[in-house]
Amino acid sequence: MNRKITIAIDGFSSTGKSTVAKQLAKELGYVYVDTGAMYRAVTLYALRKKFISENNFDVAGLIADLSLIKLKFIFNPEVGFGEMYLNGENVEKEIRQMQVSQYVSKIAAVPQVREMLVAQQQEMGREKGIVMDGRDIGTVVFPNAELKIFMTASARERAQRRFKELSERGEEVTYQQVLENVEERDLLDTTRKDSPLVKAEDAKEIDNSHLTLEGQFEKILELYDEAINN
């Protein structure tokens, strides 16, 4: 039986990190954790409490409420992965909406939010046998992960994928709005003071601008085989 390792998948928004991480976890029988869903759930909470809006960000109010935010992944056999629950409510669909996407990078830049969620993520990965995706998994959450992958693609390609996804869900957005959101999130994610999005020195980079899902998965399985046999 193969030893279990920690797999950290980082990268820019809309590079398909969650899709490939779920696929990999299923293939290996590992636990999958979508850290982006955790930040999105906190963002949804902040929106509902009116801590954040277009012209306002009550950081102090959000920080004061952090102890009231209870996050949990509950496995749904129908979809094959753990869905995000915020204070006992399944918010998996709501956290994927464009409104949440607009503010999640600002919420994620708050040091106290990151501190709380990183502690929870590290606890989830204590036993190894985990695939976790996000922005700072290989650099901050699991700097000693045996396999680190950094995913990237052009902003236009990522915006096109995200626009298609949102349109299929019935959200009324334009490609230009999505592209601007992708570019703004890239800027916020890479320039924030606390745990900015950077490629870990020992991460394997995958640019999937022109890769098929099958080709990408084969490449990642090869990287896994290398890591497990080292």
C-alpha positions as CSV (number, residue, x, y, z in Angstrom):
1,M,0.0,0.0,0.0
2,N,1.3,3.4,-1.0
3,R,2.2,5.8,1.8
4,K,-0.1,8.8,2.0
5,I,1.2,12.3,1.1
6,T,-0.1,15.9,1.2
7,I,-0.9,17.4,-2.2
8,A,-1.0,21.2,-2.4
9,I,-2.6,22.8,-5.5
10,D,-2.2,26.6,-5.8
11,G,-2.8,29.0,-8.7
12,F,-4.8,31.8,-10.1
13,S,-8.6,32.0,-10.0
14,S,-10.5,30.0,-12.6
15,T,-7.6,27.7,-13.6
16,G,-9.7,24.6,-12.7
17,K,-7.8,23.9,-9.4
18,S,-11.0,22.6,-7.7
19,T,-12.0,20.4,-10.6
20,V,-8.7,18.7,-10.9
21,A,-8.2,18.5,-7.1
22,K,-11.6,16.7,-6.7
23,Q,-10.7,14.4,-9.6
24,L,-7.3,13.6,-8.0
25,A,-8.8,13.0,-4.5
26,K,-11.3,10.6,-6.0
27,E,-8.7,8.7,-8.0
28,L,-6.4,8.3,-4.9
29,G,-9.1,7.9,-2.2
30,Y,-7.8,11.1,-0.5
31,V,-9.8,13.8,1.3
32,Y,-10.4,16.9,-0.8
33,V,-10.5,20.4,0.8
34,D,-11.5,23.4,-1.3
35,T,-10.0,26.3,0.7
36,G,-11.5,28.8,-1.8
37,A,-15.0,27.6,-0.6
38,M,-14.0,28.5,3.0
39,Y,-13.0,32.1,2.0
40,R,-16.2,32.4,-0.1
41,A,-18.3,31.3,2.8
42,V,-16.8,34.0,5.0
43,T,-17.4,36.5,2.2
44,L,-21.0,35.4,2.0
45,Y,-21.4,35.9,5.7
46,A,-19.8,39.4,5.4
47,L,-22.2,40.3,2.6
48,R,-25.3,39.1,4.5
49,K,-24.2,41.1,7.6
50,K,-23.5,44.1,5.3
51,F,-19.8,44.2,6.5
52,I,-18.8,44.6,2.8
53,S,-20.4,46.3,-0.2
54,E,-19.3,48.4,-3.1
55,N,-18.5,51.5,-1.1
56,N,-17.9,50.0,2.4
57,F,-15.8,47.4,4.2
58,D,-16.3,47.2,7.9
59,V,-13.2,45.1,8.7
60,A,-13.5,45.6,12.5
61,G,-17.1,44.3,12.4
62,L,-16.1,41.2,10.5
63,I,-13.1,40.5,12.8
64,A,-15.4,40.8,15.8
65,D,-17.8,38.2,14.3
66,L,-15.2,35.6,13.3
67,S,-15.9,33.4,16.3
68,L,-19.5,33.2,15.2
69,I,-18.6,31.8,11.8
70,K,-18.7,28.0,11.8
71,L,-17.6,26.2,8.6
72,K,-17.9,22.6,7.8
73,F,-17.6,20.3,4.7
74,I,-20.3,17.6,4.6
75,F,-19.8,14.9,2.0
76,N,-22.6,14.6,-0.5
77,P,-22.6,11.2,-2.3
78,E,-24.7,12.5,-5.1
79,V,-22.0,15.0,-6.2
80,G,-19.0,13.1,-4.9
81,F,-17.4,15.8,-2.7
82,G,-17.9,17.7,0.5
83,E,-20.2,20.7,0.2
84,M,-19.7,23.9,2.2
85,Y,-21.9,24.5,5.2
86,L,-22.0,27.9,6.9
87,N,-23.4,27.8,10.4
88,G,-25.3,24.7,9.5
89,E,-26.7,25.9,6.1
90,N,-25.6,24.4,2.8
91,V,-24.2,27.4,0.9
92,E,-22.4,25.5,-1.9
93,K,-24.4,27.1,-4.7
94,E,-24.6,30.6,-3.2
95,I,-20.9,31.0,-2.6
96,R,-20.2,30.4,-6.4
97,Q,-22.2,33.5,-7.4
98,M,-20.6,36.5,-9.1
99,Q,-21.4,38.8,-6.1
100,V,-19.2,36.6,-3.8
101,S,-16.5,36.4,-6.5
102,Q,-16.3,40.3,-6.5
103,Y,-15.4,40.5,-2.8
104,V,-13.6,37.3,-1.9
105,S,-10.1,38.5,-2.6
106,K,-10.7,41.5,-0.3
107,I,-12.0,39.2,2.5
108,A,-9.0,36.9,2.0
109,A,-6.6,39.7,2.4
110,V,-7.7,40.3,6.1
111,P,-4.9,38.7,8.2
112,Q,-7.3,37.6,11.0
113,V,-9.5,35.8,8.4
114,R,-6.4,34.0,6.9
115,E,-5.1,33.1,10.4
116,M,-8.4,31.5,11.4
117,L,-8.8,29.5,8.2
118,V,-5.2,28.5,7.8
119,A,-5.3,27.0,11.3
120,Q,-8.4,25.0,10.4
121,Q,-6.8,23.8,7.1
122,Q,-3.7,22.6,8.8
123,E,-5.8,20.7,11.3
124,M,-7.7,19.0,8.4
125,G,-4.4,17.9,6.8
126,R,-2.7,16.6,10.0
127,E,-3.2,12.9,8.9
128,K,-2.0,13.4,5.3
129,G,-3.9,11.7,2.5
130,I,-5.3,15.1,1.5
131,V,-5.6,17.2,-1.7
132,M,-6.1,20.9,-0.9
133,D,-6.4,23.7,-3.3
134,G,-6.2,27.5,-2.9
135,R,-3.7,30.4,-3.1
136,D,-1.2,29.7,-0.3
137,I,-1.4,26.0,0.3
138,G,2.2,25.1,-0.8
139,T,3.7,28.3,0.7
140,V,1.9,28.8,4.0
141,V,-0.6,26.0,4.9
142,F,1.6,23.0,3.9
143,P,5.1,24.3,3.1
144,N,6.3,20.7,3.5
145,A,3.8,19.1,1.2
146,E,5.3,16.2,-0.8
147,L,3.7,17.4,-4.0
148,K,3.1,21.0,-4.9
149,I,1.4,22.1,-8.1
150,F,1.0,25.6,-9.3
151,M,-1.7,26.2,-12.0
152,T,-1.9,29.1,-14.4
153,A,-3.5,30.1,-17.7
154,S,-4.0,33.3,-19.5
155,A,-6.6,35.8,-18.0
156,R,-8.7,35.7,-21.2
157,E,-8.8,31.9,-21.3
158,R,-9.8,31.8,-17.6
159,A,-12.4,34.5,-18.1
160,Q,-13.9,32.6,-21.0
161,R,-14.2,29.5,-18.8
162,R,-15.8,31.4,-15.9
163,F,-18.2,33.2,-18.2
164,K,-19.4,29.9,-19.7
165,E,-19.8,28.4,-16.2
166,L,-21.8,31.4,-14.9
167,S,-23.9,31.7,-18.1
168,E,-24.8,28.0,-17.9
169,R,-26.0,28.6,-14.3
170,G,-28.3,31.4,-15.5
171,E,-26.3,34.3,-14.1
172,E,-26.6,37.4,-16.3
173,V,-23.1,38.6,-16.7
174,T,-21.0,39.8,-19.7
175,Y,-17.6,38.4,-20.7
176,Q,-16.1,41.8,-20.1
177,Q,-17.4,41.9,-16.5
178,V,-15.9,38.4,-15.8
179,L,-12.6,39.4,-17.4
180,E,-12.3,42.5,-15.3
181,N,-13.2,40.4,-12.2
182,V,-10.5,37.9,-13.0
183,E,-7.9,40.6,-13.6
184,E,-8.8,42.4,-10.4
185,R,-8.6,39.2,-8.3
186,D,-5.2,38.4,-9.8
187,L,-4.0,41.8,-8.8
188,L,-5.4,41.6,-5.2
189,D,-4.2,38.0,-4.8
190,T,-0.6,38.7,-5.9
191,T,-0.1,42.0,-4.1
192,R,-1.8,41.5,-0.7
193,K,0.6,41.8,2.2
194,D,-0.4,38.6,4.0
195,S,0.3,35.3,2.1
196,P,0.2,36.7,-1.4
197,L,-0.3,34.3,-4.3
198,V,3.2,33.1,-5.4
199,K,4.5,29.9,-6.8
200,A,6.4,27.9,-4.2
201,E,10.0,27.3,-5.2
202,D,9.5,23.5,-5.3
203,A,6.1,23.6,-7.1
204,K,5.6,22.1,-10.5
205,E,3.9,24.6,-12.8
206,I,1.1,23.6,-15.2
207,D,-0.1,26.2,-17.7
208,N,-3.4,24.7,-18.9
209,S,-4.3,27.5,-21.4
210,H,-4.2,24.8,-24.1
211,L,-4.4,21.5,-22.2
212,T,-7.4,19.2,-22.3
213,L,-8.8,18.1,-18.9
214,E,-7.6,14.6,-19.7
215,G,-4.1,15.7,-20.7
216,Q,-3.8,17.8,-17.6
217,F,-4.9,15.0,-15.3
218,E,-2.5,12.5,-16.9
219,K,0.3,15.1,-16.3
220,I,-0.7,15.5,-12.6
221,L,-0.9,11.7,-12.1
222,E,2.7,11.4,-13.4
223,L,3.8,14.1,-10.9
224,Y,2.0,12.1,-8.1
225,D,3.8,8.9,-9.1
226,E,7.1,10.8,-9.0
227,A,6.4,12.2,-5.6
228,I,5.2,8.9,-4.1
229,N,8.3,7.1,-5.3
230,N,10.8,9.6,-4.2
